Amino acid sequence: MKILLSIAIVLLVVLLVWVFGYTAQVPVTLSWTAPGDDGDISVATAYDMRYGPDSTFQNWAALDSVQGLPLPDSAGTCQSVTLNLPEGRLYFFAMKTVDEAGNWSGISNIARTVTPDMTAPERITSLIFGDCQ
Ligand SMILES: [Ca+2]
């Protein structure tokens, strides 16, 4: 019974990879210096980091939001977040900060990265003498 269940799980994984494709995820770390609640003084309330495939950031609400951001620390503190993204793609990131009164900062500078390609070519299994068959 356990063998049948194991085979079924393997077949399900193969089917999911075949249907949806497989893209390796790579960790990407972004860091920034915490602003304050009032300019560069005290502690702000929250961050909102967004990312997308281009650098325009004109439609902030439509961009993907980064989950798992830390709460703001004291102004001047270095903070970071690590997220997993599909390999071999171009991403642009930006963030905003809000204080307890709901005052939002402007959009940060834009950070750009290309996630590394982590998937090797398939192993050749057709090496022969002479021309291809
Ligand atoms: Ca404030």
Backbone and ligand atoms as CSV (ligand in chain L), in Angstrom:
chain,resi,resn,atom,element,x,y,z
A,1,MET,N,N,0.823,-1.204,0.000
A,1,MET,CA,C,0.000,0.000,0.000
A,1,MET,C,C,0.863,1.263,0.000
A,2,LYS,N,N,1.955,1.234,0.828
A,2,LYS,CA,C,2.851,2.385,0.880
A,2,LYS,C,C,3.532,2.618,-0.458
A,3,ILE,N,N,3.878,1.517,-1.148
A,3,ILE,CA,C,4.532,1.639,-2.457
A,3,ILE,C,C,3.594,2.298,-3.447
A,4,LEU,N,N,2.333,1.902,-3.458
A,4,LEU,CA,C,1.368,2.527,-4.375
A,4,LEU,C,C,1.195,4.009,-4.079
A,5,LEU,N,N,1.162,4.359,-2.798
A,5,LEU,CA,C,1.034,5.760,-2.415
A,5,LEU,C,C,2.264,6.542,-2.864
A,6,SER,N,N,3.457,5.968,-2.678
A,6,SER,CA,C,4.689,6.628,-3.110
A,6,SER,C,C,4.701,6.838,-4.616
A,7,ILE,N,N,4.299,5.820,-5.358
A,7,ILE,CA,C,4.249,5.931,-6.824
A,7,ILE,C,C,3.246,7.003,-7.228
A,8,ALA,N,N,2.101,7.044,-6.561
A,8,ALA,CA,C,1.085,8.046,-6.882
A,8,ALA,C,C,1.607,9.457,-6.628
A,9,ILE,N,N,2.350,9.628,-5.528
A,9,ILE,CA,C,2.911,10.959,-5.218
A,9,ILE,C,C,3.934,11.370,-6.270
A,10,VAL,N,N,4.806,10.446,-6.643
A,10,VAL,CA,C,5.819,10.740,-7.664
A,10,VAL,C,C,5.144,11.109,-8.980
A,11,LEU,N,N,4.129,10.340,-9.371
A,11,LEU,CA,C,3.416,10.639,-10.618
A,11,LEU,C,C,2.730,11.994,-10.548
A,12,LEU,N,N,2.177,12.332,-9.398
A,12,LEU,CA,C,1.522,13.630,-9.230
A,12,LEU,C,C,2.535,14.762,-9.387
A,13,VAL,N,N,3.709,14.616,-8.777
A,13,VAL,CA,C,4.749,15.643,-8.889
A,13,VAL,C,C,5.187,15.787,-10.344
A,14,VAL,N,N,5.416,14.667,-11.015
A,14,VAL,CA,C,5.819,14.707,-12.426
A,14,VAL,C,C,4.743,15.400,-13.259
A,15,LEU,N,N,3.496,15.081,-12.992
A,15,LEU,CA,C,2.391,15.691,-13.722
A,15,LEU,C,C,2.338,17.202,-13.480
A,16,LEU,N,N,2.496,17.630,-12.238
A,16,LEU,CA,C,2.461,19.060,-11.919
A,16,LEU,C,C,3.610,19.808,-12.595
A,17,VAL,N,N,4.808,19.213,-12.576
A,17,VAL,CA,C,5.954,19.843,-13.237
A,17,VAL,C,C,5.702,19.934,-14.738
A,18,TRP,N,N,5.140,18.877,-15.308
A,18,TRP,CA,C,4.879,18.854,-16.751
A,18,TRP,C,C,3.810,19.881,-17.122
A,19,VAL,N,N,2.751,19.967,-16.340
A,19,VAL,CA,C,1.641,20.868,-16.653
A,19,VAL,C,C,2.016,22.321,-16.403
A,20,PHE,N,N,2.628,22.608,-15.265
A,20,PHE,CA,C,2.879,23.991,-14.884
A,20,PHE,C,C,4.304,24.458,-15.162
A,21,GLY,N,N,5.168,23.567,-15.560
A,21,GLY,CA,C,6.557,23.931,-15.775
A,21,GLY,C,C,7.259,24.057,-14.438
A,22,TYR,N,N,8.557,24.039,-14.471
A,22,TYR,CA,C,9.310,24.174,-13.227
A,22,TYR,C,C,10.284,25.319,-13.361
A,23,THR,N,N,10.263,26.184,-12.399
A,23,THR,CA,C,11.213,27.278,-12.350
A,23,THR,C,C,11.821,27.301,-10.958
A,24,ALA,N,N,13.120,27.181,-10.910
A,24,ALA,CA,C,13.793,27.208,-9.616
A,24,ALA,C,C,13.624,28.579,-8.978
A,25,GLN,N,N,13.524,28.581,-7.663
A,25,GLN,CA,C,13.417,29.822,-6.901
A,25,GLN,C,C,14.792,30.137,-6.319
A,26,VAL,N,N,15.163,31.397,-6.367
A,26,VAL,CA,C,16.445,31.805,-5.802
A,26,VAL,C,C,16.206,32.896,-4.757
A,27,PRO,N,N,16.972,32.870,-3.665
A,27,PRO,CA,C,16.794,33.900,-2.644
A,27,PRO,C,C,17.400,35.226,-3.079
A,28,VAL,N,N,16.660,36.288,-2.830
A,28,VAL,CA,C,17.116,37.646,-3.130
A,28,VAL,C,C,16.961,38.464,-1.844
A,29,THR,N,N,18.012,39.132,-1.429
A,29,THR,CA,C,17.961,39.967,-0.221
A,29,THR,C,C,18.060,41.433,-0.600
A,30,LEU,N,N,17.141,42.213,-0.068
A,30,LEU,CA,C,17.175,43.664,-0.240
A,30,LEU,C,C,17.367,44.288,1.127
A,31,SER,N,N,18.108,45.374,1.182
A,31,SER,CA,C,18.292,46.071,2.454
A,31,SER,C,C,18.159,47.564,2.240
A,32,TRP,N,N,17.862,48.269,3.326
A,32,TRP,CA,C,17.652,49.715,3.271
A,32,TRP,C,C,17.908,50.294,4.650
A,33,THR,N,N,18.012,51.585,4.693
A,33,THR,CA,C,18.175,52.288,5.960
A,33,THR,C,C,16.815,52.803,6.402
A,34,ALA,N,N,16.408,52.468,7.615
A,34,ALA,CA,C,15.089,52.863,8.106
A,34,ALA,C,C,14.976,54.381,8.188
A,35,PRO,N,N,13.885,54.936,7.647
A,35,PRO,CA,C,13.624,56.360,7.855
A,35,PRO,C,C,12.958,56.515,9.225
A,36,GLY,N,N,12.612,57.690,9.589
A,36,GLY,CA,C,11.931,57.879,10.866
A,36,GLY,C,C,10.450,58.117,10.680
A,37,ASP,N,N,9.783,58.363,11.778
A,37,ASP,CA,C,8.360,58.702,11.742
A,37,ASP,C,C,8.159,60.105,11.181
A,38,ASP,N,N,9.027,61.023,11.603
A,38,ASP,CA,C,9.006,62.409,11.111
A,38,ASP,C,C,10.343,62.680,10.442
A,39,GLY,N,N,10.354,62.565,9.127
A,39,GLY,CA,C,11.635,62.708,8.426
A,39,GLY,C,C,12.562,61.583,8.844
A,40,ASP,N,N,13.687,61.955,9.463
A,40,ASP,CA,C,14.634,60.930,9.890
A,40,ASP,C,C,14.714,60.835,11.413
A,41,ILE,N,N,13.578,61.089,12.070
A,41,ILE,CA,C,13.526,61.038,13.538
A,41,ILE,C,C,12.486,60.016,13.979
A,42,SER,N,N,12.809,59.233,14.989
A,42,SER,CA,C,11.908,58.291,15.644
A,42,SER,C,C,11.680,57.029,14.811
A,43,VAL,N,N,10.534,56.391,14.980
A,43,VAL,CA,C,10.269,55.098,14.348
A,43,VAL,C,C,8.976,55.174,13.536
A,44,ALA,N,N,9.029,54.817,12.268
A,44,ALA,CA,C,7.836,54.799,11.418
A,44,ALA,C,C,6.952,53.606,11.779
A,45,THR,N,N,5.857,53.433,11.063
A,45,THR,CA,C,4.877,52.404,11.426
A,45,THR,C,C,4.934,51.158,10.543
A,46,ALA,N,N,5.076,51.331,9.250
A,46,ALA,CA,C,5.068,50.163,8.354
A,46,ALA,C,C,5.742,50.500,7.034
A,47,TYR,N,N,6.106,49.441,6.337
A,47,TYR,CA,C,6.669,49.555,4.991
A,47,TYR,C,C,5.710,48.939,3.984
A,48,ASP,N,N,5.843,49.390,2.756
A,48,ASP,CA,C,5.140,48.775,1.630
A,48,ASP,C,C,6.163,48.658,0.507
A,49,MET,N,N,6.575,47.427,0.208
A,49,MET,CA,C,7.549,47.202,-0.863
A,49,MET,C,C,6.842,46.521,-2.019
A,50,ARG,N,N,7.079,47.020,-3.218
A,50,ARG,CA,C,6.460,46.448,-4.422
A,50,ARG,C,C,7.543,46.095,-5.430
A,51,TYR,N,N,7.190,45.174,-6.329
A,51,TYR,CA,C,8.140,44.820,-7.375
A,51,TYR,C,C,7.408,44.493,-8.668
A,52,GLY,N,N,8.152,44.635,-9.753
A,52,GLY,CA,C,7.579,44.366,-11.063
A,52,GLY,C,C,8.657,44.210,-12.116
A,53,PRO,N,N,8.252,43.924,-13.349
A,53,PRO,CA,C,9.214,43.659,-14.417
A,53,PRO,C,C,9.742,44.912,-15.112
A,54,ASP,N,N,9.257,46.083,-14.734
A,54,ASP,CA,C,9.806,47.312,-15.324
A,54,ASP,C,C,9.953,48.382,-14.249
A,55,SER,N,N,10.622,49.452,-14.598
A,55,SER,CA,C,11.008,50.439,-13.595
A,55,SER,C,C,10.067,51.631,-13.501
A,56,THR,N,N,8.898,51.560,-14.120
A,56,THR,CA,C,8.041,52.743,-14.135
A,56,THR,C,C,7.352,52.993,-12.791
A,57,PHE,N,N,6.825,51.977,-12.156
A,57,PHE,CA,C,6.146,52.089,-10.864
A,57,PHE,C,C,5.043,53.144,-10.884
A,58,GLN,N,N,4.422,53.344,-12.056
A,58,GLN,CA,C,3.371,54.357,-12.155
A,58,GLN,C,C,2.056,53.880,-11.552
A,59,ASN,N,N,1.789,52.581,-11.586
A,59,ASN,CA,C,0.556,52.059,-11.008
A,59,ASN,C,C,0.915,51.215,-9.787
A,60,TRP,N,N,1.248,51.899,-8.720
A,60,TRP,CA,C,1.758,51.256,-7.496
A,60,TRP,C,C,0.842,50.139,-7.020
A,61,ALA,N,N,-0.447,50.384,-6.990
A,61,ALA,CA,C,-1.395,49.414,-6.437
A,61,ALA,C,C,-1.453,48.121,-7.250
A,62,ALA,N,N,-1.104,48.178,-8.522
A,62,ALA,CA,C,-1.201,46.993,-9.368
A,62,ALA,C,C,0.041,46.107,-9.286
A,63,LEU,N,N,1.097,46.601,-8.659
A,63,LEU,CA,C,2.336,45.831,-8.582
A,63,LEU,C,C,2.249,44.766,-7.488
A,64,ASP,N,N,3.082,43.747,-7.625
A,64,ASP,CA,C,3.134,42.700,-6.598
A,64,ASP,C,C,3.723,43.268,-5.318
A,65,SER,N,N,3.130,42.881,-4.207
A,65,SER,CA,C,3.554,43.353,-2.898
A,65,SER,C,C,4.450,42.315,-2.232
A,66,VAL,N,N,5.519,42.780,-1.610
A,66,VAL,CA,C,6.411,41.872,-0.888
A,66,VAL,C,C,5.817,41.585,0.486
A,67,GLN,N,N,5.690,40.301,0.792
A,67,GLN,CA,C,5.177,39.884,2.093
A,67,GLN,C,C,6.351,39.619,3.039
A,68,GLY,N,N,6.084,39.716,4.326
A,68,GLY,CA,C,7.098,39.374,5.320
A,68,GLY,C,C,8.091,40.471,5.618
A,69,LEU,N,N,7.727,41.716,5.297
A,69,LEU,CA,C,8.634,42.823,5.614
A,69,LEU,C,C,8.701,43.015,7.128
A,70,PRO,N,N,9.854,43.419,7.623
A,70,PRO,CA,C,9.931,43.720,9.054
A,70,PRO,C,C,9.213,45.031,9.356
A,71,LEU,N,N,8.858,45.219,10.613
A,71,LEU,CA,C,8.349,46.524,11.022
A,71,LEU,C,C,9.519,47.499,11.026
A,72,PRO,N,N,9.254,48.780,10.801
A,72,PRO,CA,C,10.344,49.751,10.825
A,72,PRO,C,C,11.051,49.765,12.175
A,73,ASP,N,N,12.360,49.888,12.098
A,73,ASP,CA,C,13.179,50.035,13.296
A,73,ASP,C,C,13.519,51.523,13.439
A,74,SER,N,N,14.328,51.853,14.414
A,74,SER,CA,C,14.707,53.254,14.632
A,74,SER,C,C,15.363,53.829,13.380
A,75,ALA,N,N,15.132,55.102,13.163
A,75,ALA,CA,C,15.712,55.776,12.000
A,75,ALA,C,C,17.217,55.542,11.952
A,76,GLY,N,N,17.707,55.224,10.774
A,76,GLY,CA,C,19.133,54.998,10.585
A,76,GLY,C,C,19.561,53.552,10.707
A,77,THR,N,N,18.655,52.675,11.116
A,77,THR,CA,C,18.982,51.256,11.265
A,77,THR,C,C,18.932,50.564,9.907
A,78,CYS,N,N,19.885,49.673,9.668
A,78,CYS,CA,C,19.857,48.885,8.431
A,78,CYS,C,C,18.863,47.739,8.605
A,79,GLN,N,N,17.951,47.595,7.659
A,79,GLN,CA,C,16.969,46.512,7.700
A,79,GLN,C,C,17.004,45.764,6.374
A,80,SER,N,N,16.489,44.555,6.385
A,80,SER,CA,C,16.526,43.763,5.155
A,80,SER,C,C,15.376,42.771,5.117
A,81,VAL,N,N,15.154,42.253,3.935
A,81,VAL,CA,C,14.176,41.192,3.729
A,81,VAL,C,C,14.743,40.265,2.652
A,82,THR,N,N,14.496,38.978,2.820
A,82,THR,CA,C,14.911,37.999,1.811
A,82,THR,C,C,13.669,37.326,1.275
A,83,LEU,N,N,13.554,37.262,-0.040
A,83,LEU,CA,C,12.422,36.587,-0.656
A,83,LEU,C,C,12.922,35.670,-1.755
A,84,ASN,N,N,12.113,34.712,-2.093
A,84,ASN,CA,C,12.455,33.763,-3.147
A,84,ASN,C,C,11.713,34.129,-4.417
A,85,LEU,N,N,12.467,34.247,-5.507
A,85,LEU,CA,C,11.882,34.629,-6.794
A,85,LEU,C,C,12.308,33.639,-7.862
A,86,PRO,N,N,11.524,33.514,-8.928
A,86,PRO,CA,C,11.916,32.632,-10.028
A,86,PRO,C,C,13.255,33.057,-10.630
A,87,GLU,N,N,14.046,32.082,-11.017
A,87,GLU,CA,C,15.373,32.347,-11.560
A,87,GLU,C,C,15.326,33.019,-12.929
A,88,GLY,N,N,16.429,33.696,-13.264
A,88,GLY,CA,C,16.638,34.226,-14.608
A,88,GLY,C,C,15.664,35.299,-15.052
A,89,ARG,N,N,15.190,36.118,-14.124
A,89,ARG,CA,C,14.238,37.171,-14.497
A,89,ARG,C,C,14.697,38.522,-13.962
A,90,LEU,N,N,14.267,39.560,-14.659
A,90,LEU,CA,C,14.592,40.933,-14.275
A,90,LEU,C,C,13.506,41.469,-13.344
A,91,TYR,N,N,13.921,42.061,-12.245
A,91,TYR,CA,C,12.973,42.640,-11.288
A,91,TYR,C,C,13.415,44.028,-10.874
A,92,PHE,N,N,12.424,44.880,-10.643
A,92,PHE,CA,C,12.652,46.201,-10.075
A,92,PHE,C,C,11.858,46.278,-8.774
A,93,PHE,N,N,12.478,46.849,-7.753
A,93,PHE,CA,C,11.854,46.979,-6.433
A,93,PHE,C,C,11.848,48.434,-5.995
A,94,ALA,N,N,10.798,48.802,-5.273
A,94,ALA,CA,C,10.740,50.114,-4.631
A,94,ALA,C,C,9.894,49.973,-3.380
A,95,MET,N,N,10.012,50.953,-2.480
A,95,MET,CA,C,9.228,50.867,-1.245
A,95,MET,C,C,8.831,52.244,-0.743
A,96,LYS,N,N,7.807,52.234,0.078
A,96,LYS,CA,C,7.332,53.444,0.738
A,96,LYS,C,C,7.181,53.128,2.225
A,97,THR,N,N,7.125,54.185,3.013
A,97,THR,CA,C,6.998,54.054,4.470
A,97,THR,C,C,5.817,54.894,4.926
A,98,VAL,N,N,5.103,54.408,5.935
A,98,VAL,CA,C,3.965,55.141,6.482
A,98,VAL,C,C,4.172,55.344,7.986
A,99,ASP,N,N,3.680,56.462,8.491
A,99,ASP,CA,C,3.742,56.677,9.941
A,99,ASP,C,C,2.386,56.362,10.574
A,100,GLU,N,N,2.280,56.539,11.887
A,100,GLU,CA,C,1.062,56.152,12.600
A,100,GLU,C,C,-0.131,57.021,12.235
A,101,ALA,N,N,0.125,58.181,11.637
A,101,ALA,CA,C,-0.965,59.076,11.247
A,101,ALA,C,C,-1.432,58.811,9.815
A,102,GLY,N,N,-0.808,57.842,9.145
A,102,GLY,CA,C,-1.195,57.534,7.772
A,102,GLY,C,C,-0.490,58.392,6.730
A,103,ASN,N,N,0.568,59.066,7.130
A,103,ASN,CA,C,1.362,59.864,6.182
A,103,ASN,C,C,2.343,58.952,5.459
A,104,TRP,N,N,2.224,58.883,4.134
A,104,TRP,CA,C,3.103,58.034,3.338
A,104,TRP,C,C,4.284,58.823,2.802
A,105,SER,N,N,5.424,58.207,2.805
A,105,SER,CA,C,6.610,58.804,2.183
A,105,SER,C,C,6.454,58.732,0.673
A,106,GLY,N,N,7.350,59.389,-0.021
A,106,GLY,CA,C,7.426,59.201,-1.463
A,106,GLY,C,C,8.025,57.841,-1.761
A,107,ILE,N,N,8.015,57.474,-3.035
A,107,ILE,CA,C,8.597,56.195,-3.457
A,107,ILE,C,C,10.117,56.278,-3.365
A,108,SER,N,N,10.709,55.219,-2.867
A,108,SER,CA,C,12.168,55.141,-2.724
A,108,SER,C,C,12.856,55.168,-4.085
A,109,ASN,N,N,14.157,55.132,-4.029
A,109,ASN,CA,C,14.911,54.823,-5.251
A,109,ASN,C,C,14.512,53.422,-5.699
A,110,ILE,N,N,14.833,53.094,-6.932
A,110,ILE,CA,C,14.446,51.796,-7.483
A,110,ILE,C,C,15.663,50.881,-7.543
A,111,ALA,N,N,15.520,49.691,-6.957
A,111,ALA,CA,C,16.591,48.692,-6.970
A,111,ALA,C,C,16.290,47.678,-8.063
A,112,ARG,N,N,17.322,47.322,-8.827
A,112,ARG,CA,C,17.152,46.420,-9.965
A,112,ARG,C,C,18.013,45.185,-9.760
A,113,THR,N,N,17.476,44.024,-10.111
A,113,THR,CA,C,18.281,42.808,-10.080
A,113,THR,C,C,17.796,41.829,-11.142
A,114,VAL,N,N,18.721,40.997,-11.586
A,114,VAL,CA,C,18.371,39.849,-12.421
A,114,VAL,C,C,18.680,38.619,-11.579
A,115,THR,N,N,17.655,37.822,-11.301
A,115,THR,CA,C,17.892,36.622,-10.510
A,115,THR,C,C,18.752,35.656,-11.324
A,116,PRO,N,N,19.711,35.011,-10.663
A,116,PRO,CA,C,20.621,34.129,-11.410
A,116,PRO,C,C,19.902,32.916,-11.992
A,117,ASP,N,N,20.456,32.445,-13.088
A,117,ASP,CA,C,19.955,31.230,-13.740
A,117,ASP,C,C,20.604,30.048,-13.036
A,118,MET,N,N,19.813,29.241,-12.350
A,118,MET,CA,C,20.343,28.151,-11.535
A,118,MET,C,C,20.148,26.773,-12.173
A,119,THR,N,N,19.440,26.723,-13.309
A,119,THR,CA,C,19.129,25.430,-13.906
A,119,THR,C,C,20.120,25.105,-15.015
A,120,ALA,N,N,20.800,23.978,-14.892
A,120,ALA,CA,C,21.784,23.550,-15.885
A,120,ALA,C,C,21.085,22.928,-17.085
A,121,PRO,N,N,21.764,22.886,-18.242
A,121,PRO,CA,C,21.197,22.174,-19.383
A,121,PRO,C,C,21.019,20.691,-19.051
A,122,GLU,N,N,20.157,20.058,-19.825
A,122,GLU,CA,C,19.940,18.620,-19.638
A,122,GLU,C,C,21.212,17.849,-19.979
A,123,ARG,N,N,21.442,16.749,-19.289
A,123,ARG,CA,C,22.595,15.891,-19.561
A,123,ARG,C,C,22.417,15.231,-20.928
A,124,ILE,N,N,23.469,15.247,-21.736
A,124,ILE,CA,C,23.417,14.616,-23.058
A,124,ILE,C,C,23.475,13.105,-22.888
A,125,THR,N,N,22.562,12.409,-23.540
A,125,THR,CA,C,22.537,10.944,-23.477
A,125,THR,C,C,22.559,10.342,-24.886
A,126,SER,N,N,22.906,11.198,-25.882
A,126,SER,CA,C,22.843,10.722,-27.268
A,126,SER,C,C,24.201,10.803,-27.959
A,127,LEU,N,N,25.275,10.833,-27.181
A,127,LEU,CA,C,26.612,10.943,-27.758
A,127,LEU,C,C,26.996,9.638,-28.458
A,128,ILE,N,N,27.331,9.739,-29.750
A,128,ILE,CA,C,27.673,8.547,-30.521
A,128,ILE,C,C,28.829,8.860,-31.480
A,129,PHE,N,N,29.444,7.871,-32.077
A,129,PHE,CA,C,30.396,8.067,-33.153
A,129,PHE,C,C,29.638,8.243,-34.452
A,130,GLY,N,N,30.129,9.101,-35.322
A,130,GLY,CA,C,29.485,9.297,-36.604
A,130,GLY,C,C,28.437,10.389,-36.533
A,131,ASP,N,N,27.661,10.535,-37.588
A,131,ASP,CA,C,26.628,11.566,-37.676
A,131,ASP,C,C,25.434,11.201,-36.836
A,132,CYS,N,N,24.636,12.258,-36.537
A,132,CYS,CA,C,23.390,12.026,-35.801
A,132,CYS,C,C,22.499,11.094,-36.594
A,133,GLN,N,N,21.780,10.265,-35.884
A,133,GLN,CA,C,20.892,9.302,-36.567
A,133,GLN,C,C,19.576,9.966,-36.900
L,1,CA,CA,CA,5.152,61.417,11.156
